[in-house]
Amino acid sequence: MKNQNTSSAFTHNDVVDIRFIFKVWLRWIWILIPLILIGLFFGYRDLKNFRPHYEAKIVIANNEGKTRQTSEISQILFAFSNSESGLSPKLSRLKLVLESPFLAERLQEKYNLLPQVFSESWDTKSGEWMIPSGKDFERSESRRAFFKQPKWTEPDIESLAGFISGSIEFEDTDLGFIEVIFAHKDKNKAKEYLEMIYFEADSLIREKDQLYVNERLKYLLKKLNVEKRVDQRQILITLLKEEQNRVMLLDSSEPYAAKIIEPVYVSRTPTAPNIRFMFGVPIIISIFFGFMILTLYALFIIESPNRR
C-alpha cells in the first residue's frame, strides 16, 4: 500500500499542469506586445536597408553528354597515364570558375573592372583610391579594430572576386534548366557584367581544356610510337580518335561549358521587397520566443518547492 502511495505521488509530481500554463499565458500575454514591436522594428530596419536591383539572367543546360564509350575510354586512359586527376563536370567547373579569383584577375587585366565596380572609392582625376571618411567609417573601423578584424584596404583582385560571387547565383528551373543570375542596381550594367563574366569564364574553361587535351595527345602519340603489341596499339588509336574529336569541339565557336537555352536578358522592373517575409518572420519569431519564455516561467513555478 505504501509503495502504491509513493508511486501515485511520483506520478502526480511528474504531470505538467497544462491549465496553470494557460493561466500564466493569459496573465502575462501583454509581454508579447513589446516583443512584437521589436519584431516590427527589425522588419522596418530590413525594409529601410533594402536596395532594389535588376537581375540579368541567362538560361543554360548541361552540355556534357558523357556516353558509356567515352567513360570506358577515360578509364583506359587513366590506366595508361596512372594519373588521379581528371576533368570535373563542366557545369560544376563553370560555377567554380565564375567565383574564382583567377577569373577576377583575368577580367581586371582585360577590362580594368576595379575602378568601375568600386567607383565610389576611385578618384578619376588622380587615378588613385580614396580612403573613406566620416563618422560612420570611423565607427566601422573602431569596431573592426576591437574585434581584431582587418581594416579597410584598397580594392584588389579578391575584392573583385567577392563582388562577382556575391552578385551571381544559380537557380534550378522547373524544366530542369539552370538560370545564371547577376544582380546590379543599374539595368545596363547588370546585362553587361553578366555577358562579360559568363563568356569570359566559358573561354577560360575552353583554354584550360585545350591545354589538357593537347597534353593527352602528346602522351598518346608518344605511347603509340613505342608500343609494339597490336591490341594495345588499337586501344591507343581509339583514344587518339577520341581526343581528336574533342579538339574539334574545342575549336568550335559555340559556347563550351554549357548549352545556352536562352540568351542574356534583363528584368524590366527592379526587385521589390517581400513585405510579408520582412515583417512576418520577425513577428512570428517574437511571438514564439514570448510564449517560450512564458512556458518556461510557468514550468519553473510548477517545479518550485513553495508551490508544492
Helices and strands as residue ranges (DSSP letters): H 2-14, H 18-27, G 29-31, H 32-49, E 54-62, H 68-81, H 90-98, H 101-111, H 114-117, G 119-121, E 122-123, E 128-129, H 135-146, H 157-167, E 168-172, E 178-184, H 187-226, H 230-250, E 258-266, H 275-303
